[in-house]
Amino acid sequence: MKKRKLFAKILILVLLLAITWGFIWSWSITKTVRKNNSDDKMKNQHAIVKNIIATETKEEKKYWEFYAKSGEYDSEHNSVILNDVIGNFYDKDENVVVSFKSSKGTYDEKTKKVELNGDNLFVGKDGSQLYADKLIWQGQDKDILANGNVQFIQPNKLVTKSERAVFNSTLTNFKIIGKAKVKVYTDDETKKKYTQL
C-alpha cells in the first residue's frame, strides 16, 4: 500500500512537472508571436494633427520647412499626409530659393521626399512660377519633378505648357517633356494671352 501511495505521489509530481514545463515551453514559444503582434500594433499608428510646422536641418542649416493646417501621420509608411500646405526650400546659405503652396501633400520620413498633389504652385526667388497637378521635391541637390498640366512662367521671358517637366531645385533650368507649347513674351499684355494657352 505504501508503494502504491508513493507511486501515485511520484506520478502526480511528474504530471505536475510536465504540465508546468508545458506552460513554460508554450509561453517561451509564443513570446515571439506575442511580441510581433504588439509590434504590428505599434507599426500601424495613425495620428490626426492640426497646425503642423515641420523643419528639416542639415549640419545646423535649414533645409526646408512647411506649415499645414492639418495632417495625418501613418507610422506604417513613415509618412505624413498634409492638407493646405505652404512652405519654403532653402539653399546652402539658408536663402529661400523656392516657396510653395498646395491643397494636399505627403512627406516621407525615410526618403525625405515632399510630394504635392492638388492646386500646386512653386515660386522661385526670381519670380518664376510653376503650376502642376503633381510636384515632387527630393532635396537641394535633386531635380523637381512636375507631372500633369505643367505650366511654367519665367518673368519677361516665356510661358511653357507641357505634360511633364523636370526643373533644377531653384527653377532656373528646366526640361519640358511630352506634348508642349512654348511662347516668348515681352510685356504683361502678351503674358496674359500666353498664360491662357
N, C-alpha and C positions, 0 to 999 in steps of 0.2 A: 504494500500500500504506500509506503514511504517512497519507493522507487517511482510509483505512478505519479504521486504528487510532485516529486522532484522533476520528473519528465514533463509534466504539464506546465510547471513553472518555467522550465527551460524553453519549452515550446512557445509559451506566451511571450517570454522575453525575446526570443528570436523573432517572433512575428512583430512585436513592438519595434524592435531594432530595424527590421525590414521595412515596416511602414514608415518609420522615421527617416530611414535612408531614402526611401522612395520620394517623400516630400522634399527632402533636401535636394535630391538629384533633380526632380522636376522643377523646383524653384531655380536651381542653377541653370538648367537648360532653357527655361522660359525667360530668364533675365535679359538675354539679348533681344528677344521678341518684345518684351515689355519696354525696353529701352528704345527700340526702333519705333514702336507705337508712340511713345511720348515725344521722340524726336520728330516724327511726322507731324504731330500736332503743333510742335514749335516751328517747324519749317513752313507751315501754311498759315501764317499770321497775317491778318489784314487790319489796318487802322485807317480810319477816315479822319482827316485833319483839315482844319481851316487856317487860312492866313499863313501859308508856308513861305519861309525865307530860307534859301539854301545858297551857300557859297562854297566854292572849292578853291583851295590854295595849293600851290606847289612851291616848295622852298620859301615859304612865308610871303609869297606874292599871290595876289588874287588872280585866279584863272578864269572863273565865270561866276555869275550869281543870277538867281532868279527869284521872283515872287509869284506865288499862285494863290488865288482866292480860296481854293480848296483842292484836295487831292486824296488819293488812296494809296497806302503803302501795301505792297504784296511781297511778303518775305520769301515766298517760294521762288519767285522770279527775281528777287532783289531789285525791284523797280518801284518807281513812284509814278502813278498816273496823275496828271496835273490838269486843272481847269482854270481858264482865264490867266494865262501866264504872261509876264513881262520880264525882261532880263537884259543882261549885258555880257559880252565876251570881251576879254582884255588881252592886250599884247604883253610881251615880257616886261615892259616898263610900266605896266598897270594902267595904260591908257585904254579907254573904251574904243574898240575897233568896230564892233557891231552891236546894235541894240535890236531887240526883237519883241514881238508880241504874238500871241496865238491863243485861240479859244481852247485848244487841247494840246497836251504834250505828254511825253513819257521820258523819265530819266532812269537809266540803267546804272545801278551802283557798281557793277563789276566792270563793264566796258567804258563807263563814264560817257556814254552816248546820250545826247539830247535829241529826241525825235519830236517834231511838232506837226500836228495834223489839224486841219481846220482853216480858219482865216489867219493865214500866216503872213507876217511882214518882217523882213530884216532890213535894217537901215545901216549903211556904212558911215564911217566918220566923214567921208567926202560928200554925203547926201545921197549916195546911190540907194535905190530901193529895189528889194527883191520880194516878189509875191509868188507863192506856190501852194498847192494843196498839201504837200508834204515836204518838210525840210529836215535834214539830218546834219547835226553838228557833232564832230567827234574829237575836237581839240584844236589848239592853236596851230599845230603842225599838220593838220589833216584838212582835206577839202570839205566844203559844204556841198551836200548833195540835195538837189531840188527836183521834185517829181510832180507832174500834173499841173497843167495850166501855169507854167512858169512865165513870169513877166519880170524883166529886169530893166530898170531905168537908170541911166547914167546922166547926171546933170549936164545940160548943154552939150550932149553928145549923141546918145542914141537910146532907142527903145527896142527890146527884143521880146519876142513871144515864142515859146517852144514847149515841147512835150516834157523835156528833161534838160537839166543843165548841171554843170559842176563849176564851183567857184572856189577860189582860194579863201582862206579864213578872214581876209579883210575886204572881200568883194572887189578887189582891184583887177583880178584876172579871172577869165571865165571861158567855158566852152559850152556851146549850146548843142543839144543832141535831139535828133528826130525832126519832125516837121516843124519848121521855124519861119518867123518873119523878123526882119531887122530893118529899122528905119533910122536914119540920121536926121537930127533936127538942130535948129539954132535958136529958136525963140519959143516962148511959152505957148503961143497960139498953135504952132506946129506940134509942140509936145502934147497938148491936149488932144489933138487929132490922132496922133500916133498911139497914145495910151489907150485909145478906144478901138484899137485894131481888133 
